[in-house]
Amino acid sequence: MKVFNQLHPLMEEGSLAEAYKSKFHALPENLNPVAFTVSKQDRPEVLDEDMSFRDGLDFAFNELEGFAGSYIIVEIGHAHLPGVAHSLLEKSIDCSWVIPRPPNDRFHQAINYWAGEYNEAKERLIAPKGYASMIDCHRSDYNPPYFVSELFFPTPETLKNLGMQRVVYLIESHQERMQGVPDIPDLANVLKNYRESGLEIIVFGIDRRARNDRRARNDSYEKSGATIAMLPEIQEAFMGKI
């Protein structure tokens, strides 16, 4: 497995939250302070599999002939998110992060690797062509598992006021344009509201690796004991503590 090292990280230690905050603050976001703080032990590096998700993103971008007028939900593993977010910024998409719990060290290494280039790309962003929410697909693997509150997603009205005409949902599944919308508990109502408001929903898998983890992740939700009934309590905890 190939490892990419960043020889000139933005900082050796400290908070990278400011670098990763959205530029225009058009959407809700939640950057957990611990998640976005790096130490000298967090080597600024990513793996070739992390880089491959950028190619998967380009596949979706080319299939749709661009992301103009798109609200993009990126739901992939935490270590893959920073590189994809950087690529979105380069495509004039303003990215908002919804990471309410600290992920593992691979996330810290990845944000440390991308921080300098990410900050520069954000500074170059003048007029967004679209907006994105970045979320961790492995949230059901936490103990206890957590859901992403609906409060962290823009309403259909907000999206339409921003000029968004469709929702592009990018997931950690085999690279292809998918039929239908995956049934993920904390996103089901959000996507239902978008669809009922007249927004088109397009789903792409952007994982170029050989395996397809989507079914395994759905099984993980069921085995974890996480249910949608837990959502109000988790929403209250998020709003009260973060």
Backbone hydrogen bonds, N-H to C=O, Kabsch-Sander energy under -0.5 kcal/mol:
donor,donor_aa,acceptor,acceptor_aa,energy
4,F,46,V,-3.3
5,N,3,V,-0.5
6,Q,44,P,-2.8
7,L,5,N,-0.7
10,L,112,N,-0.5
14,G,38,V,-2.8
16,L,36,F,-3.8
20,Y,16,L,-1.7
21,K,17,A,-1.5
30,N,97,W,-3.4
32,N,30,N,-0.9
32,N,99,I,-2.0
36,F,32,N,-1.7
37,T,34,V,-1.3
38,V,14,G,-2.8
42,D,39,S,-1.6
43,R,41,Q,-1.4
45,E,43,R,-1.8
46,V,4,F,-2.0
48,D,2,K,-1.8
50,D,47,L,-0.5
51,M,47,L,-1.8
52,S,48,D,-1.7
53,F,49,E,-0.7
53,F,50,D,-0.9
54,R,51,M,-1.3
55,D,51,M,-0.9
56,G,52,S,-1.8
57,L,53,F,-2.2
58,D,54,R,-2.0
59,F,55,D,-1.8
60,A,56,G,-1.7
61,F,57,L,-2.7
62,N,58,D,-2.7
63,E,59,F,-2.4
64,L,60,A,-2.0
65,E,62,N,-0.8
66,G,61,F,-3.0
69,G,129,K,-2.9
70,S,67,F,-1.7
70,S,129,K,-0.5
71,Y,166,R,-2.5
72,I,70,S,-0.6
72,I,131,Y,-3.0
73,I,168,V,-2.4
74,V,72,I,-0.6
74,V,133,S,-2.8
75,E,73,I,-0.7
75,E,170,L,-3.1
76,I,74,V,-0.6
76,I,135,I,-1.2
80,H,77,G,-1.3
81,L,77,G,-1.1
84,V,80,H,-1.5
85,A,81,L,-2.9
86,H,82,P,-2.3
87,S,83,G,-1.9
88,L,84,V,-2.3
89,L,85,A,-2.5
90,E,86,H,-1.9
91,K,87,S,-0.7
91,K,88,L,-1.0
92,S,89,L,-2.0
93,I,88,L,-2.0
94,D,92,S,-0.5
94,D,130,G,-2.0
96,S,132,A,-2.9
98,V,134,M,-2.5
99,I,30,N,-3.0
107,F,104,N,-1.4
108,H,104,N,-1.0
109,Q,105,D,-2.5
110,A,106,R,-2.0
111,I,107,F,-2.7
112,N,108,H,-1.9
113,Y,109,Q,-2.0
114,W,110,A,-2.2
115,A,111,I,-1.5
118,Y,114,W,-3.0
119,N,115,A,-2.7
120,E,116,G,-2.0
121,A,117,E,-2.3
122,K,118,Y,-2.3
123,E,119,N,-1.9
124,R,120,E,-1.4
125,L,121,A,-0.7
125,L,122,K,-0.7
126,I,124,R,-0.6
129,K,92,S,-3.4
130,G,92,S,-1.0
131,Y,70,S,-1.7
132,A,94,D,-2.2
133,S,72,I,-2.5
134,M,96,S,-2.7
135,I,74,V,-2.9
135,I,133,S,-0.6
137,C,76,I,-1.8
137,C,135,I,-0.5
139,R,136,D,-1.0
141,D,138,H,-2.0
142,Y,139,R,-0.9
146,Y,139,R,-1.6
149,S,147,F,-0.6
152,F,149,S,-1.8
153,F,150,E,-1.8
159,L,155,T,-2.2
160,K,156,P,-2.4
161,N,157,E,-2.4
162,L,158,T,-1.5
163,G,160,K,-1.2
164,M,159,L,-2.8
165,Q,69,G,-3.0
166,R,69,G,-1.3
167,V,200,E,-3.7
168,V,71,Y,-2.8
169,Y,167,V,-0.6
169,Y,202,I,-3.2
170,L,73,I,-3.0
170,L,168,V,-0.6
171,I,169,Y,-0.5
171,I,204,F,-2.4
172,E,75,E,-1.1
173,S,171,I,-1.9
175,Q,207,D,-1.5
176,E,205,G,-1.3
178,M,176,E,-0.6
178,M,203,V,-2.6
184,I,182,P,-1.2
187,L,184,I,-1.5
188,A,184,I,-1.6
189,N,185,P,-0.5
191,L,187,L,-2.9
192,K,188,A,-2.1
193,N,189,N,-2.4
194,Y,190,V,-1.8
195,R,191,L,-2.6
196,E,192,K,-2.7
197,S,193,N,-1.3
198,G,195,R,-1.5
199,L,194,Y,-2.0
200,E,165,Q,-1.1
202,I,167,V,-2.9
202,I,200,E,-0.5
203,V,178,M,-0.5
204,F,169,Y,-2.4
205,G,176,E,-2.8
206,I,171,I,-2.3
207,D,173,S,-2.8
208,R,206,I,-0.8
213,D,211,R,-0.5
217,R,213,D,-2.3
218,N,214,R,-2.2
219,D,215,R,-2.5
220,S,216,A,-1.9
221,Y,217,R,-1.8
222,E,218,N,-1.5
223,K,219,D,-2.6
224,S,220,S,-2.0
225,G,221,Y,-0.7
225,G,222,E,-0.8
226,A,221,Y,-0.8
230,M,227,T,-1.9
231,L,228,I,-1.4
234,I,230,M,-2.0
235,Q,231,L,-3.0
236,E,232,P,-2.4
237,A,233,E,-2.2
238,F,234,I,-2.7
239,M,235,Q,-2.7
240,G,236,E,-2.0
241,K,237,A,-2.1
242,I,238,F,-2.5
